């Protein structure tokens, strides 16, 4: 299944209260990012203009992972191999791994 803003919203619902959401792990130093499971390339979450985003946002992802755009130019869907997660100290954490690390504190 292609990742969309709706699938990101569902992930946020699933991980509510676990530490696997930006608003719950930011104070631990986590930054929202995506990893392409096919290439292991990590992409920080950014606004369309390249500024770092404080939450998962598809608009700042590069063209090579974008599958479709809306008529207004915003990203509609990205490759299904993109995994939502976070970076911390140069390492990528899935939502699950970030939640586990936060719960250990």
C-alpha positions as semicolon CSV with decimal commas, in nm:
position;residue;x (nm);y (nm);z (nm)
1;X;0,000;0,000;0,000
2;X;0,133;0,345;-0,092
3;X;0,194;0,578;0,200
4;X;-0,031;0,885;0,211
5;X;-0,111;1,157;0,463
6;X;-0,404;0,937;0,569
7;X;-0,178;0,639;0,645
8;X;0,044;0,872;0,849
9;X;-0,264;0,984;1,045
10;X;-0,356;0,621;1,112
11;X;-0,002;0,551;1,234
12;X;-0,032;0,847;1,472
13;X;-0,355;0,701;1,610
14;X;-0,199;0,356;1,653
15;X;0,108;0,495;1,833
16;X;-0,075;0,747;2,052
17;X;0,065;0,739;2,404
18;X;0,353;0,503;2,321
19;X;0,635;0,745;2,242
20;X;0,617;0,656;1,871
21;X;0,486;1,000;1,773
22;X;0,677;1,324;1,719
23;X;0,498;1,513;1,994
24;X;0,579;1,237;2,243
25;X;0,947;1,181;2,167
26;X;1,077;1,521;2,051
27;X;1,200;1,603;2,402
28;X;1,424;1,293;2,385
29;X;1,593;1,431;2,072
30;X;1,408;1,228;1,809
31;X;1,342;1,397;1,474
32;X;1,078;1,267;1,228
33;X;1,215;1,093;0,921
34;X;1,143;0,826;0,663
35;X;1,359;0,536;0,551
36;X;1,326;0,367;0,214
37;X;1,342;-0,004;0,303
38;X;1,457;-0,082;-0,053
39;X;1,763;0,143;-0,045
40;X;1,814;0,212;0,330
41;X;1,818;0,582;0,242
42;X;1,691;0,804;0,525
43;X;1,502;1,124;0,450
44;X;1,437;1,377;0,725
45;X;1,079;1,504;0,733
46;X;1,074;1,847;0,569
47;X;0,834;2,107;0,444
48;X;0,819;2,148;0,064
49;X;1,070;2,436;0,088
50;X;1,326;2,213;0,261
51;X;1,287;2,342;0,617
52;X;1,286;2,064;0,878
53;X;0,931;1,965;0,976
54;X;0,844;1,890;1,341
55;X;0,622;1,598;1,231
56;X;0,596;1,348;0,945
57;X;0,515;1,532;0,624
58;X;0,530;1,394;0,270
59;X;0,571;1,725;0,085
60;X;0,946;1,756;0,144
61;X;1,036;1,412;0,011
62;X;1,244;1,390;-0,309
63;X;1,092;1,304;-0,647
64;X;1,249;0,957;-0,653
65;X;1,011;0,839;-0,378
66;X;0,701;1,037;-0,480
67;X;0,442;0,836;-0,675
68;X;0,171;1,097;-0,723
69;X;0,086;1,458;-0,657
70;X;-0,242;1,639;-0,608
71;X;-0,349;1,909;-0,858
72;X;-0,207;2,175;-0,622
73;X;0,138;2,010;-0,635
74;X;0,134;1,861;-0,287
75;X;0,247;1,500;-0,251
76;X;-0,047;1,257;-0,261
77;X;0,142;0,928;-0,222
78;X;0,492;0,790;-0,191
79;X;0,655;0,452;-0,238
80;X;0,514;0,177;-0,015
81;X;0,871;0,093;0,089
82;X;0,897;0,417;0,290
83;X;0,892;0,352;0,663
84;X;0,792;0,630;0,902
85;X;1,027;0,672;1,191
86;X;1,278;0,902;1,353
87;X;1,645;0,982;1,364
88;X;1,842;1,015;1,685
89;X;2,219;1,063;1,696
90;X;2,250;0,969;1,329
91;X;2,056;0,644;1,361
92;X;1,713;0,563;1,218
93;X;1,446;0,427;1,452
94;X;1,112;0,287;1,341
95;X;0,811;0,412;1,534
96;X;0,820;0,089;1,733
97;X;1,190;0,123;1,818
98;X;1,150;0,489;1,915
99;X;0,857;0,398;2,141
100;X;1,063;0,127;2,312
101;X;1,356;0,366;2,368
102;X;1,127;0,636;2,512
103;X;0,961;0,385;2,745
104;X;1,302;0,284;2,881
105;X;1,362;0,639;3,008
